[in-house]
Amino acid sequence: MPTIKDIQSIAKNRSIQLPKKIRKANMIHILQEKEGNSPCYSKQECTNKICLWYIDCQKEFNKNKK
């Protein structure tokens, strides 16, 4: 499960500027959009198991679904 620091490090390595005060899901949405993908983290059930965020995403999705 990626931490906030992990996500910030990924963004920095990709030269993506993230706002200072932002939720984890929104950080990931920004990264997904910059990659040219849909900002779908924790919004839907997914089968894209090669996605970097897949495991954490589906845990969040199932937690929010309840």
Backbone hydrogen bonds, N-H to C=O, Kabsch-Sander energy under -0.5 kcal/mol:
donor,donor_aa,acceptor,acceptor_aa,energy
7,I,3,T,-2.4
8,Q,4,I,-2.7
9,S,5,K,-2.3
10,I,6,D,-2.4
11,A,7,I,-2.5
12,K,8,Q,-2.5
13,N,9,S,-2.6
14,R,10,I,-1.4
15,S,12,K,-1.6
16,I,11,A,-3.1
17,Q,15,S,-0.5
18,L,16,I,-0.5
22,I,20,K,-0.8
27,M,23,R,-2.1
28,I,24,K,-2.2
29,H,25,A,-2.3
30,I,26,N,-2.1
31,L,27,M,-2.0
32,Q,28,I,-2.8
33,E,29,H,-2.5
34,K,30,I,-2.4
35,E,31,L,-1.6
36,G,33,E,-1.4
37,N,32,Q,-2.8
40,C,38,S,-2.2
43,K,40,C,-2.8
44,Q,40,C,-0.7
49,K,47,T,-1.9
51,C,48,N,-1.7
54,Y,51,C,-1.3
57,C,53,W,-3.2
58,Q,54,Y,-2.6
59,K,55,I,-1.8
60,E,56,D,-2.4
61,F,57,C,-2.9
62,N,58,Q,-2.3
63,K,59,K,-2.0
64,N,60,E,-2.6
65,K,61,F,-1.6
66,K,62,N,-0.8
